[in-house]
Amino acid sequence: MRSLIVSFVLLLAVGVAPVGHAAPAASLKAWVPAGWKLIQDASGDLDGDGLDDAVLVLERTNPANLRSNEGGLGTSELNLNPRRLLALFQGPSGWRKGVQTDRFLPSEHDADVPCLADPLDGGGVAILRGVLVIGLHHWLSCGSWAVTDRSFRFRLEQGRFRLIGLDTLSYLRNAAGGETASSINYLTGRKKTTKTSMASDDEDEPRTQTTWTRLQGPCTFYLDRMGPASDPTFERCQ
């Protein structure tokens, strides 16, 4: 029970993105192209003009990207359709297209790791205090107890979304090991890492150790030029 409480506290600390408030569905339909579907959206003011903007997560609906899982583990059918992240800005005359990328978000399933659950389940997109937050929840239904939650924070700068923070929480669902939480501030170039070990038989509480490190630059990333969210470069900055 103590480990579950610690996990919950750390999860709040790293700020994994909740699903944001939805924008009016009717006004977004025009931005969903043929052969795609809207699977998630969030609204909030991204550019500081007092008007709610929107971020859409679109998914291609190509049947050719639905593949049978022959391995027997995980889901019987793998949905490998790509996903698109699209930012829309609201103005007096309506919506205008902002940043769009088809590279950053993972697909629902992974052909190499068929037991991997949809990373957007338990994560998602949100706009919080003018910051675009993208949370990804990585866990496997078979083959591993490991869970990793990652929360990316982007701020609009001259029409582009700059990565300003990345929070990560890793732990084991079977409570057999400790937990590691890290928080990177790309504006200061510093990383905070907190490791919590399991309490031993003669200890009432788990032990926590916090360290600070400085990233090796350059550490400037923009969403429109970033590759997959799983790229470890974003944490190493080298």
C-alpha positions as CSV (number, residue, x, y, z in Angstrom):
1,M,0.0,0.0,0.0
2,R,2.8,2.4,0.9
3,S,4.4,1.9,-2.6
4,L,1.1,2.7,-4.3
5,I,0.8,5.9,-2.3
6,V,4.4,6.9,-3.3
7,S,3.6,6.1,-6.9
8,F,0.5,8.3,-6.8
9,V,2.4,11.2,-5.2
10,L,5.2,11.0,-7.7
11,L,2.7,10.8,-10.5
12,L,1.2,14.0,-9.4
13,A,4.6,15.5,-9.0
14,V,5.7,14.9,-12.6
15,G,2.4,16.1,-13.9
16,V,1.4,13.5,-16.5
17,A,-1.0,15.2,-18.8
18,P,-4.7,14.8,-18.2
19,V,-7.1,14.9,-21.2
20,G,-7.9,18.6,-21.7
21,H,-11.2,20.3,-22.1
22,A,-12.7,19.6,-25.5
23,A,-13.2,22.3,-28.1
24,P,-16.6,22.5,-29.9
25,A,-16.7,19.4,-32.1
26,A,-18.7,21.0,-34.9
27,S,-16.0,23.7,-35.4
28,L,-13.3,21.1,-35.7
29,K,-14.8,18.8,-38.3
30,A,-13.5,20.8,-41.2
31,W,-9.9,20.2,-40.0
32,V,-10.2,16.4,-40.2
33,P,-9.2,15.3,-43.7
34,A,-10.6,12.4,-45.5
35,G,-9.1,9.1,-44.4
36,W,-8.5,10.4,-40.9
37,K,-10.5,10.6,-37.7
38,L,-10.4,12.8,-34.6
39,I,-9.5,10.7,-31.5
40,Q,-8.7,13.5,-29.0
41,D,-8.7,17.3,-28.6
42,A,-8.1,19.9,-26.0
43,S,-8.7,23.6,-25.8
44,G,-7.1,26.6,-24.1
45,D,-5.3,29.8,-24.8
46,L,-1.9,29.1,-26.3
47,D,-0.9,32.4,-27.8
48,G,-2.1,34.7,-25.0
49,D,-4.8,36.6,-26.9
50,G,-7.6,35.6,-24.6
51,L,-9.2,33.2,-27.1
52,D,-9.3,29.5,-26.7
53,D,-7.1,27.6,-29.2
54,A,-7.3,23.9,-29.9
55,V,-5.0,20.9,-30.3
56,L,-6.2,17.9,-32.2
57,V,-5.0,14.3,-32.3
58,L,-5.9,12.7,-35.6
59,E,-5.5,9.1,-36.6
60,R,-5.4,7.7,-40.2
61,T,-8.0,5.1,-40.9
62,N,-6.2,3.1,-43.6
63,P,-7.2,-0.6,-43.3
64,A,-3.7,-1.6,-44.7
65,N,-2.3,-0.5,-41.4
66,L,-4.3,-3.0,-39.5
67,R,-2.3,-6.2,-39.1
68,S,-2.9,-9.5,-37.6
69,N,-0.8,-10.3,-34.5
70,E,0.6,-13.7,-35.2
71,G,2.6,-13.9,-32.0
72,G,-0.3,-14.7,-29.8
73,L,0.6,-12.2,-27.0
74,G,-1.2,-9.0,-26.7
75,T,-4.1,-7.8,-28.9
76,S,-5.2,-10.0,-31.9
77,E,-5.0,-7.0,-34.3
78,L,-2.4,-4.3,-34.4
79,N,-3.4,-0.8,-35.3
80,L,-0.3,0.8,-36.8
81,N,-2.1,3.8,-38.4
82,P,0.0,7.0,-37.9
83,R,-1.2,9.9,-35.7
84,R,-1.1,13.6,-36.3
85,L,-0.9,16.4,-33.9
86,L,-2.4,19.6,-35.1
87,A,-2.6,23.0,-33.4
88,L,-5.3,25.5,-34.4
89,F,-5.4,29.1,-33.3
90,Q,-8.6,31.0,-32.9
91,G,-9.0,34.5,-34.2
92,P,-11.8,37.0,-34.9
93,S,-12.4,35.4,-38.3
94,G,-12.3,31.8,-37.1
95,W,-9.6,29.1,-36.9
96,R,-6.2,29.1,-38.6
97,K,-3.8,26.2,-38.9
98,G,-0.7,26.3,-36.7
99,V,1.9,23.6,-36.0
100,Q,1.3,20.1,-37.5
101,T,3.5,17.0,-37.1
102,D,2.9,13.3,-38.0
103,R,6.2,12.1,-36.4
104,F,5.9,12.8,-32.7
105,L,2.9,10.7,-31.5
106,P,3.1,6.9,-31.4
107,S,0.5,4.8,-33.0
108,E,-2.0,2.8,-31.0
109,H,0.1,-0.4,-31.2
110,D,3.7,-1.3,-31.9
111,A,4.6,-4.1,-34.3
112,D,7.8,-4.9,-32.4
113,V,6.2,-4.8,-29.0
114,P,2.6,-6.2,-29.4
115,C,1.9,-6.2,-25.7
116,L,2.4,-2.4,-25.5
117,A,-0.8,-0.6,-24.7
118,D,-1.9,2.5,-26.4
119,P,0.4,5.3,-25.0
120,L,-2.4,7.8,-25.2
121,D,-4.6,5.8,-22.8
122,G,-3.8,7.2,-19.4
123,G,-2.1,10.2,-21.1
124,G,-3.2,12.5,-23.8
125,V,-3.1,16.2,-24.7
126,A,-4.0,19.2,-22.6
127,I,-3.5,23.0,-22.6
128,L,-2.6,24.1,-19.0
129,R,-1.8,27.7,-18.3
130,G,-0.8,28.4,-21.9
131,V,1.4,25.4,-22.1
132,L,0.8,22.4,-24.4
133,V,1.2,19.2,-22.4
134,I,1.5,15.8,-24.0
135,G,1.4,12.8,-21.7
136,L,2.3,9.3,-22.7
137,H,1.7,6.2,-20.6
138,H,3.9,3.2,-21.4
139,W,3.0,-0.2,-20.0
140,L,2.8,-3.8,-21.3
141,S,-0.1,-6.2,-20.8
142,C,2.4,-9.1,-20.9
143,G,6.2,-9.6,-20.6
144,S,7.0,-6.8,-18.2
145,W,5.9,-5.1,-15.0
146,A,7.6,-1.8,-15.9
147,V,5.6,1.4,-16.3
148,T,6.9,4.7,-17.6
149,D,4.9,7.9,-17.7
150,R,6.3,10.9,-19.7
151,S,4.9,14.4,-19.8
152,F,6.3,16.8,-22.4
153,R,5.6,20.6,-22.0
154,F,5.8,23.0,-24.9
155,R,5.5,26.7,-25.0
156,L,4.7,28.8,-28.1
157,E,7.6,30.9,-29.3
158,Q,7.3,32.9,-32.6
159,G,4.8,30.4,-34.0
160,R,6.7,27.3,-33.0
161,F,6.3,25.0,-30.0
162,R,9.5,24.9,-28.0
163,L,10.1,22.0,-25.6
164,I,10.5,23.5,-22.2
165,G,10.1,20.5,-19.9
166,L,10.0,16.8,-19.7
167,D,8.8,14.9,-16.6
168,T,9.3,11.1,-16.3
169,L,8.1,8.6,-13.8
170,S,9.2,4.9,-13.9
171,Y,8.2,2.1,-11.5
172,L,7.2,-1.5,-11.4
173,R,3.5,-2.5,-11.1
174,N,4.3,-5.5,-9.0
175,A,5.9,-3.3,-6.3
176,A,9.1,-5.4,-6.5
177,G,11.4,-2.4,-7.0
178,G,11.7,1.3,-6.4
179,E,10.6,4.3,-8.4
180,T,12.5,6.9,-10.3
181,A,11.1,10.4,-11.1
182,S,13.0,12.9,-13.2
183,S,12.2,16.5,-14.3
184,I,14.1,18.3,-17.0
185,N,14.0,22.1,-17.4
186,Y,15.2,22.9,-20.9
187,L,15.3,26.6,-20.2
188,T,17.8,26.3,-17.4
189,G,19.5,23.1,-18.7
190,R,19.1,21.3,-15.4
191,K,17.7,17.9,-14.5
192,K,16.3,16.7,-11.2
193,T,16.3,13.0,-10.5
194,T,14.6,11.4,-7.4
195,K,15.0,7.7,-6.7
196,T,12.8,6.1,-4.1
197,S,13.8,2.6,-2.9
198,M,11.6,0.1,-1.2
199,A,11.5,0.1,2.6
200,S,13.4,-2.8,4.1
201,D,12.2,-5.0,7.0
202,D,13.8,-2.7,9.5
203,E,12.6,0.6,7.9
204,D,9.2,2.2,8.2
205,E,9.5,4.4,5.2
206,P,11.2,4.1,1.8
207,R,14.4,5.9,1.2
208,T,14.6,8.8,-1.2
209,Q,17.7,10.3,-2.9
210,T,17.6,13.4,-5.0
211,T,20.3,14.5,-7.4
212,W,20.7,17.5,-9.8
213,T,22.7,17.3,-13.0
214,R,23.3,19.8,-15.9
215,L,22.4,18.7,-19.4
216,Q,25.1,18.7,-22.1
217,G,23.8,21.1,-24.8
218,P,22.4,22.0,-27.2
219,C,19.1,21.5,-25.5
220,T,16.7,23.4,-27.8
221,F,14.0,21.3,-29.4
222,Y,10.9,22.4,-31.4
223,L,7.9,20.1,-31.9
224,D,7.8,20.6,-35.7
225,R,11.3,19.2,-36.0
226,M,11.2,16.5,-33.4
227,G,11.1,12.8,-34.2
228,P,9.2,10.2,-32.2
229,A,8.5,10.9,-28.5
230,S,10.5,7.8,-27.6
231,D,13.7,9.3,-28.9
232,P,16.1,9.3,-25.9
233,T,17.9,12.4,-27.4
234,F,15.4,14.6,-25.6
235,E,16.7,13.4,-22.3
236,R,20.4,13.5,-23.1
237,C,20.5,16.7,-25.0
238,Q,23.7,15.7,-26.9
